[in-house]
Amino acid sequence: MGATGLVTVKDVARKAEVSVGTVSRVFHNHSNVTEEIRVRVLHAAEELGYRKSVSQEPPQSRSRVLKEIGFLYYSFVDDSSSAISNPFWSHILHGVEGEAHQSNIKVTYKAIHNLASTPRELASSIQDMKLDGVLLVGPTEKETVEAFKQAGVPLVLVDNHIPGLSVDSVLCDNFEGAKLAVNFLIGQGHQHIAFIGGPVLEGPRPLNKIYTLERRSAGYRTALLDAGLAVDYDLFESTRLDVQSGYEACQRLLARDALFTAIFCVNDEIALGAMKALQEAGKHIPHDVSLIGFDDIALVGHLNPALTTIRVNKEALGAMAVKSLLIRAKDPTMTSVSFVLEVELIERSSAGPRA
């Protein structure tokens, strides 16, 4: 409050712990402000004695027109790469841009790993972007998603899902894709199938930190159990989801002389690393060890041997995410929906009958 005793918008923003822009949007009844933040700002204004005519109509009840949306990429794993150059995320972005162009929607790309240190700061930063809608892309943690929900803009998770949290999501059928891969290996006579996944939580058995990868792990385990085969956690390895850590994980499997005739990797980059480790160890693929990946990123069909994998229609994921965001913007109060896109097994020469 200034020396004259006049209460300003800055004073209200400071007391409510939001940005000046957020206060302005509340006072002008913009729809991209949550009810929680709106009430907090109004209470701060009342306590300070600020007088401003503000409409009381809840902003969440009105539909929105999407003119500019954000493709906001987040990763909590050790990943400094850009989604634009990533062989998986870049194709999703291409699908987003194609679908958005048909509706004359501008797409803004931003990596948000270090956007803010606290959820409240993050919510304020989101509102300052002045986006009409948000595609939150990647393995975003629950606290971050909740901060985005507080921002009050239409939100869709892309290739992610948060159980128990009411938010729209678009992802591929990770569970059935993994079952397809492992059932194919079982059908080829393999009974000892190793699993190389992502970062894991501490506990009695390895649980992947990333929801989509844990669904792939669940599909792997279900396929084995349905075939009457035991799940051997000695055949589990974790990675940072890149080629080098896939290489190191496969080396660890080989070093402890574990019995396996096939490996299922939760993404193609891990499979590339595992392929290198097997070849360096003198293992012939697929005669000695069959190998299957997931995602069908570019070039894996041109390897020697070409990689058998689960194909994800990445452009369709991006396009469906925009369609879902348009639906949410039209009806902000509808029940949250998850769209699950089908996948398919692409048979190539890296997987075959057990020797």
Phi, psi and omega per residue, in radians:
M1 nan 2.374 -3.062
G2 -1.286 3.008 -3.086
A3 -1.127 -0.445 -3.123
T4 -1.368 -0.165 -3.122
G5 1.502 0.009 3.122
L6 -1.316 2.219 3.110
V7 -1.434 2.244 -3.112
T8 -1.919 2.981 3.063
V9 -1.069 -0.618 3.108
K10 -1.083 -0.677 3.112
D11 -1.103 -0.756 3.122
V12 -1.106 -0.760 3.138
A13 -1.070 -0.732 -3.131
R14 -1.123 -0.754 -3.111
K15 -1.222 -0.648 -3.128
A16 -1.447 -0.137 -3.132
E17 1.047 0.813 3.051
V18 -2.355 3.092 3.123
S19 -1.432 2.838 3.079
V20 -1.066 -0.671 3.119
G21 -1.063 -0.660 3.114
T22 -1.134 -0.760 3.097
V23 -1.029 -0.760 -3.139
S24 -1.078 -0.705 3.140
R25 -1.164 -0.639 3.082
V26 -1.107 -0.806 -3.097
F27 -1.153 -0.485 3.131
H28 -1.743 0.162 3.036
N29 1.029 0.698 3.047
H30 -1.212 2.633 -3.045
S31 -1.440 -0.235 -3.103
N32 -1.583 0.784 3.063
V33 -2.366 2.268 -3.131
T34 -1.246 2.788 3.116
E35 -1.107 -0.625 -3.132
E36 -1.085 -0.804 3.138
I37 -1.221 -0.683 3.129
R38 -1.030 -0.811 3.138
V39 -1.135 -0.684 -3.133
R40 -1.104 -0.731 3.130
V41 -1.155 -0.768 -3.134
L42 -1.116 -0.678 3.099
H43 -1.143 -0.712 3.117
A44 -1.097 -0.750 3.136
A45 -1.096 -0.712 -3.127
E46 -1.170 -0.734 -3.129
E47 -1.129 -0.592 -3.125
L48 -1.484 -0.170 -3.122
G49 1.446 0.371 3.118
Y50 -1.351 2.361 -3.118
R51 -2.013 2.103 3.140
K52 -2.684 2.364 3.111
S53 -1.335 2.068 -3.096
V54 -2.245 2.305 3.085
S55 -1.167 2.495 -3.098
Q56 -1.729 0.124 -3.131
E57 -1.271 2.179 -3.138
P58 -1.027 2.163 -3.085
P59 -1.157 -0.459 -3.076
Q60 -1.179 -0.291 -3.047
S61 -1.417 -0.133 -3.058
R62 -1.843 2.547 3.081
S63 -1.293 2.857 -3.105
R64 -2.199 2.681 3.003
V65 -1.763 2.198 -3.118
L66 -1.560 1.919 3.055
K67 -1.841 -0.584 3.111
E68 -2.490 2.226 3.112
I69 -2.119 2.750 3.136
G70 -1.842 2.298 2.944
F71 -1.705 1.620 -2.995
L72 -1.821 1.956 -3.034
Y73 -1.676 2.232 -3.117
Y74 -2.312 2.458 3.055
S75 -2.544 2.307 3.094
F76 -1.749 0.042 3.010
V77 -1.530 3.015 -3.108
D78 -1.302 1.485 -3.016
D79 -2.428 1.792 -3.122
S80 -1.691 0.018 -3.091
S81 -1.336 2.822 3.108
S82 -1.609 2.512 3.082
A83 -1.071 -0.479 -3.102
I84 -1.122 -0.593 -3.105
S85 -1.733 -0.129 -3.099
N86 -1.276 2.366 -3.074
P87 -1.180 -0.236 3.089
F88 -1.764 -0.988 -3.049
W89 -1.169 -0.562 -3.102
S90 -1.096 -0.596 3.116
H91 -1.267 -0.586 3.050
I92 -1.130 -0.762 3.097
L93 -1.040 -0.692 3.113
H94 -1.084 -0.717 3.093
G95 -1.144 -0.653 3.087
V96 -1.089 -0.836 -3.095
E97 -1.113 -0.691 3.136
G98 -1.113 -0.792 -3.135
E99 -1.222 -0.697 -3.140
A100 -1.124 -0.641 -3.133
H101 -1.066 -0.626 -3.129
Q102 -1.145 -0.417 3.132
S103 -1.873 0.257 3.133
N104 0.981 0.730 3.128
I105 -1.840 2.289 3.070
K106 -1.417 2.403 3.123
V107 -1.949 2.185 3.085
T108 -1.899 2.168 3.132
Y109 -1.680 2.411 3.074
K110 -2.695 2.322 2.974
A111 -1.506 2.298 -2.983
I112 -2.104 0.447 -3.113
H113 -0.985 -0.738 -3.053
N114 -2.085 0.626 -3.067
L115 -1.180 -0.653 -3.125
A116 -2.745 2.714 -3.071
S117 -1.544 -0.343 3.138
T118 -2.298 2.702 3.107
P119 -0.980 -0.652 -3.120
R120 -1.176 -0.728 3.079
E121 -1.114 -0.675 3.136
L122 -1.094 -0.788 3.137
A123 -1.056 -0.709 3.122
S124 -1.158 -0.709 3.120
S125 -1.117 -0.654 3.125
I126 -1.089 -0.782 -3.129
Q127 -1.132 -0.600 3.124
D128 -1.186 -0.333 3.089
M129 -1.226 -0.377 3.123
K130 0.994 0.772 3.097
L131 -1.566 2.600 3.112
D132 -1.493 -0.309 3.133
G133 -2.871 2.780 -3.075
V134 -2.329 2.269 2.896
L135 -1.783 1.928 -3.126
L136 -1.644 1.902 -2.900
V137 -1.866 2.282 3.077
G138 1.882 -3.139 -3.033
P139 -1.366 1.179 -3.064
T140 -1.298 2.420 3.125
E141 -1.318 2.780 -3.057
K142 -1.016 -0.744 -3.096
E143 -1.083 -0.650 3.128
T144 -1.209 -0.741 3.115
V145 -1.086 -0.717 3.118
E146 -1.085 -0.647 3.095
A147 -1.118 -0.675 3.096
F148 -1.173 -0.665 3.098
K149 -1.086 -0.639 3.121
Q150 -1.131 -0.420 -3.112
A151 -1.210 -0.343 3.020
G152 1.431 0.155 3.107
V153 -1.700 2.646 3.053
P154 -0.930 2.338 -2.995
L155 -2.355 2.380 3.031
V156 -2.349 2.275 3.033
L157 -1.453 2.378 -3.133
V158 -2.006 2.146 -3.078
D159 1.007 0.735 3.130
N160 -2.818 2.757 3.075
H161 -2.697 2.428 3.114
I162 -2.023 1.779 3.140
P163 -1.000 2.369 3.105
G164 1.503 -0.086 -3.140
L165 -1.939 2.220 -3.084
S166 -1.368 1.645 3.124
V167 -2.723 2.471 3.139
D168 -1.197 2.612 3.121
S169 -2.589 2.676 3.078
V170 -2.322 2.156 -3.119
L171 -2.690 2.909 3.121
C172 -1.522 2.962 -3.117
D173 -1.424 1.407 -3.073
N174 -1.109 -0.724 -3.118
F175 -1.089 -0.927 -3.114
E176 -1.180 -0.552 3.099
G177 -1.101 -0.776 3.110
A178 -1.142 -0.681 3.086
K179 -1.074 -0.725 3.095
L180 -0.983 -0.822 -3.093
A181 -1.111 -0.849 -3.068
V182 -1.261 -0.650 3.071
N183 -1.096 -0.616 3.076
F184 -1.089 -0.791 3.133
L185 -1.118 -0.729 3.114
I186 -1.090 -0.698 3.098
G187 -1.119 -0.393 3.089
Q188 -1.541 0.080 3.067
G189 1.710 0.037 -3.121
H190 -1.408 2.320 3.108
Q191 -2.074 -0.369 3.129
H192 -1.965 1.679 -3.023
I193 -2.034 2.043 3.128
A194 -1.373 2.799 -3.122
F195 -2.285 2.189 3.053
I196 -2.057 1.998 -3.053
G197 -2.029 -2.726 -3.096
G198 -1.746 -2.779 3.115
P199 -1.078 2.478 -3.069
V200 -2.098 2.753 3.053
L201 -1.501 2.680 3.048
E202 -1.277 2.433 -3.126
G203 2.914 -3.083 -3.093
P204 -1.185 -0.413 3.046
R205 -2.475 2.707 -3.068
P206 -1.229 1.983 3.060
L207 -1.939 2.207 -3.134
N208 -1.178 2.411 3.107
K209 -1.177 -0.540 -3.066
I210 -1.600 2.223 -3.024
Y211 -0.960 -0.859 -3.064
T212 -1.102 -0.616 -3.137
L213 -1.305 -0.569 3.060
E214 -1.182 -0.576 3.048
R215 -1.132 -0.646 3.084
R216 -1.185 -0.673 3.078
S217 -1.108 -0.717 3.117
A218 -1.115 -0.666 3.087
G219 -1.136 -0.701 3.071
Y220 -1.039 -0.869 -3.100
R221 -1.130 -0.728 -3.117
T222 -1.104 -0.717 3.132
A223 -1.071 -0.740 3.117
L224 -1.117 -0.847 -3.087
L225 -1.140 -0.675 3.117
D226 -1.111 -0.458 3.131
A227 -1.596 0.078 -3.138
G228 1.369 0.344 -3.127
L229 -1.826 2.543 -3.136
A230 -1.349 2.620 3.009
V231 -1.583 1.987 -3.081
D232 -1.783 1.845 -3.098
Y233 -1.272 -0.143 2.989
D234 -1.216 -0.272 3.128
L235 -1.717 0.203 3.111
F236 -1.682 2.434 3.015
E237 -2.417 2.633 3.108
S238 -1.978 2.790 -3.109
T239 -2.547 3.093 2.992
R240 -1.657 0.182 3.053
L241 1.309 0.348 3.083
D242 -2.097 3.042 -3.070
V243 -1.075 -0.802 -3.092
Q244 -1.082 -0.766 -3.122
S245 -1.265 -0.477 3.005
G246 -1.146 -0.688 3.073
Y247 -1.072 -0.817 -3.120
E248 -1.171 -0.665 3.131
A249 -1.119 -0.733 3.128
C250 -1.179 -0.636 3.065
Q251 -1.056 -0.688 3.122
R252 -1.142 -0.697 3.071
L253 -1.047 -0.784 -3.124
L254 -1.179 -0.654 -3.062
A255 -1.163 -0.532 -3.117
R256 -1.651 0.242 3.047
D257 0.925 0.655 3.097
A258 -1.207 2.500 3.140
L259 -1.462 1.952 3.040
F260 -2.668 2.556 3.104
T261 -2.044 0.010 3.132
A262 -2.715 2.737 3.094
I263 -2.332 2.318 2.971
F264 -1.871 2.150 3.140
C265 -1.886 2.449 -3.053
V266 -1.337 -0.173 2.937
N267 -2.641 2.916 -3.049
D268 -1.232 -0.542 3.133
E269 -1.128 -0.710 3.045
I270 -1.074 -0.745 -3.137
A271 -1.077 -0.633 3.096
L272 -1.081 -0.761 3.114
G273 -1.144 -0.722 3.127
A274 -1.115 -0.668 3.121
M275 -1.063 -0.751 3.119
K276 -1.092 -0.760 -3.127
A277 -1.135 -0.715 3.125
L278 -1.127 -0.758 -3.123
Q279 -1.165 -0.668 3.095
E280 -1.148 -0.518 3.138
A281 -1.457 0.054 3.109
G282 1.423 0.284 3.131
K283 -1.529 2.301 3.095
H284 -1.538 2.290 3.119
I285 -1.862 2.121 0.174
P286 -1.782 0.105 -3.022
H287 -1.042 -0.799 3.131
D288 -1.542 -0.756 -3.123
V289 -2.473 2.183 3.024
S290 -1.496 2.640 -3.039
L291 -2.423 2.293 3.097
I292 -2.296 2.412 3.088
G293 -1.924 -2.813 -3.127
F294 -2.677 2.355 3.052
D295 2.052 -0.613 -3.067
D296 1.003 1.046 3.069
I297 -1.296 2.892 -3.086
A298 -1.017 2.539 3.009
L299 1.441 -0.286 -3.081
V300 -1.161 -0.361 3.076
G301 -1.367 -0.127 -3.116
H302 -1.908 0.153 3.104
L303 -1.319 3.017 3.061
N304 -2.236 1.733 0.075
P305 -1.409 2.745 3.092
A306 -1.159 2.465 -2.985
L307 -1.476 2.158 2.930
T308 -1.253 2.367 -3.035
T309 -2.729 3.021 3.034
I310 -1.743 2.106 -3.097
R311 -1.452 2.203 3.023
V312 -1.857 2.241 3.093
N313 -1.400 1.563 -2.991
K314 -1.212 -0.693 3.095
E315 -1.091 -0.680 3.118
A316 -1.147 -0.613 3.066
L317 -1.029 -0.819 -3.138
G318 -1.122 -0.761 -3.134
A319 -1.128 -0.727 -3.137
M320 -1.157 -0.565 3.115
A321 -1.097 -0.728 3.107
V322 -1.159 -0.743 3.114
K323 -1.064 -0.715 3.122
S324 -1.135 -0.659 3.128
L325 -1.161 -0.658 3.093
L326 -1.118 -0.697 3.100
I327 -1.116 -0.770 -3.132
R328 -1.129 -0.709 -3.136
A329 -1.131 -0.596 -3.135
K330 -1.251 -0.602 -3.110
D331 -2.383 1.453 -3.069
P332 -1.103 -0.341 -3.047
T333 -1.683 -0.037 -3.087
M334 -1.226 2.775 3.129
T335 -1.085 2.486 -3.128
S336 -1.122 2.574 -3.042
V337 -2.297 2.482 3.019
S338 -2.004 2.226 3.072
F339 -1.772 2.182 -3.119
V340 -2.013 2.048 -3.087
L341 -1.626 2.464 -3.117
E342 -1.211 2.758 3.105
V343 -2.214 2.987 3.116
E344 -2.515 2.613 3.094
L345 -1.445 2.228 3.077
I346 -1.873 1.860 -3.094
E347 -1.422 2.164 3.044
R348 -2.307 -2.830 -2.944
S349 -1.575 0.030 -3.127
S350 -1.455 -0.119 -3.130
A351 -2.315 2.327 -3.131
G352 -2.766 -2.946 -3.084
P353 -1.099 2.603 3.058
R354 -1.135 2.418 -3.103
A355 -1.166 nan nan
